[in-house]
Amino acid sequence: MSVYETLRHFADSWFLLVMFLLFLTFCLWPFRPGAKDHNQAAANSIFEGQDDGE
């Protein structure tokens, strides 16, 4: 068995599973219980430093 076949088998099986788990983790990360303050800070960060005279 060549190195190419070994790496291809790994990429087709385990690496696909790892990539799916990473994708799922990144999609669910903002919804974890302690993330509310971080999410609100990120959402309002674009308004910091603006002085529109209001």
RODODREN-312672 format. One line per 2 residues: number of its first residue (from 0); their letters; for each residue z, y, x of C-alpha. Coordinates in steps of 0.1 Angstrom, whole numbers, plus 2048, in hexadecimal, padded with zeros to 3 digits. Each point is the difference from the previous one (the first is absolute). Layout:
<sites>
NUM) a) Z/Y/X ~ ... .
</sites>
This chain:
<sites>
0) ms) 800/800/800 ~ 7F6/821/80F .
2) vy) 814/820/801 ~ 7E8/810/7E7 .
4) et) 805/7E5/7E7 ~ 826/801/804 .
6) lr) 801/826/7FC ~ 7E8/7FE/7E2 .
8) hf) 816/7E6/7EF ~ 81F/816/806 .
10) ad) 7EE/81F/7F2 ~ 7F4/7ED/7E2 .
12) sw) 822/7F2/7F7 ~ 820/80F/80E .
14) fl) 7F3/823/808 ~ 7F2/804/7DD .
16) lv) 823/7F8/7F3 ~ 810/819/818 .
18) mf) 7E7/81B/7F6 ~ 807/7FA/7DB .
20) ll) 826/801/805 ~ 7FC/821/814 .
22) fl) 7EA/80F/7E5 ~ 819/7F6/7E5 .
24) tf) 81D/80E/814 ~ 7EE/821/806 .
26) cl) 7F7/803/7DB ~ 824/7F9/7F4 .
28) wp) 812/814/81C ~ 801/821/7EC .
30) fr) 810/7EF/7E2 ~ 81E/7F3/812 .
32) pg) 822/80B/7F2 ~ 809/819/81D .
34) ak) 7DF/811/802 ~ 803/81A/7E4 .
36) dh) 80D/81C/816 ~ 7E5/7F9/81B .
38) nq) 7E4/800/7E5 ~ 80B/821/7F1 .
40) aa) 803/810/822 ~ 7DD/7F4/809 .
42) an) 7F2/80C/7DE ~ 80F/823/804 .
44) si) 7F9/804/825 ~ 7DE/811/7FA .
46) fe) 812/81C/7EF ~ 819/808/81C .
48) gq) 7FA/821/812 ~ 7EA/80F/7E5 .
50) dd) 809/823/7F5 ~ 7EA/809/7E3 .
52) ge) 816/81D/7F5 ~ 80E/7EE/7E3 .
</sites>
